[in-house]
Amino acid sequence: MTVLEDRIEMAEADDELTLDELFESLERTTPEGYKVEIVGGAIFMSPQRDTHWEIIADIYEQLRTRYPRKRVKSDVRVDYPGHLNGFASDVTLVAEGAEKNERGLWRCQDIEFVAEVISKGTAHNDYGPKKTAYALAEVPVYLIADPYQGKCHLYTQPKDGDYLTETTVAFGGGVDLTITDIGLTLKTDEFPRD
């Protein structure tokens, strides 16, 4: 067991309800078409918006030109370090050969890329505690697509709970991921704005 797995399990063991128990309860009560995440123990439910979905689909389709379907995920729960952090990221790329843990979840140590598309009600999570959790888990590449700003923010080089490098690209430009292990340039010319 790694230090990161120990951190996640310790956070769960100290709480009255574990992430698994919370998600099981939420699965029974969440309306169809809503995404559920737990960030720092707080539950967030949001409906899928058209603009949000268009950007997610575009990122997913571009990753699929290089990676097999079984490695590219959307809205699939992964637990991250910190207090009750169970995220269903908009787009996730798992490492080649990664396997689910004993609970049937992908391990955060096997995540190579995460993309989040900003929603007004949860933007503070993507720019704040989720960014920190991704950096603590050493996710090498974190992309935020913000349709309100019309910009993408690319974070790389995770270290000590933060990213050392941030690159900002306006929608319409290319996000150069060739400088990372992802190895492609993400086109943003069809990303809609809100």
QUIHU-V351690 format. One record per backbone hydrogen bond with DSSP energy under -1.0 kcal/mol. CO is the residue of the C=O (numbers start at 1). NH is the residue of the N-H. Records with the same first field share a line. If there is no record, write none. Layout:
CO = NH  NH
//
This chain:
2 = 6
3 = 7
4 = 8
5 = 9
6 = 10
7 = 11
8 = 12
9 = 13
10 = 14
12 = 15
18 = 22
19 = 23
20 = 24
21 = 25
22 = 26
23 = 27
26 = 30
31 = 34
33 = 48
35 = 46
37 = 44
38 = 86
39 = 42
42 = 39
44 = 37
46 = 35
49 = 53
50 = 54
51 = 55
52 = 56
53 = 57
54 = 58
55 = 59
56 = 60
57 = 61
58 = 62
59 = 63
60 = 64
63 = 66  67
68 = 71
71 = 94
73 = 92
78 = 87
84 = 41
85 = 80
86 = 38
87 = 78
89 = 75
91 = 115
92 = 73
93 = 112  113
95 = 98
101 = 104
105 = 101
107 = 110
108 = 111
110 = 95
113 = 93
114 = 143
115 = 91
116 = 145
119 = 123
122 = 125  126
123 = 127
124 = 128
125 = 130
128 = 132
129 = 133
130 = 134
131 = 135
132 = 136
133 = 137
134 = 139
135 = 138
141 = 114
142 = 155
143 = 116
144 = 153
145 = 118
146 = 150  151
147 = 194
150 = 171
151 = 146
152 = 169
153 = 144
154 = 167
155 = 142
156 = 165
157 = 164
159 = 162
162 = 159
165 = 156
167 = 154
169 = 152
170 = 173
173 = 188
175 = 177  186
177 = 180  183
184 = 177
186 = 175
188 = 191
//
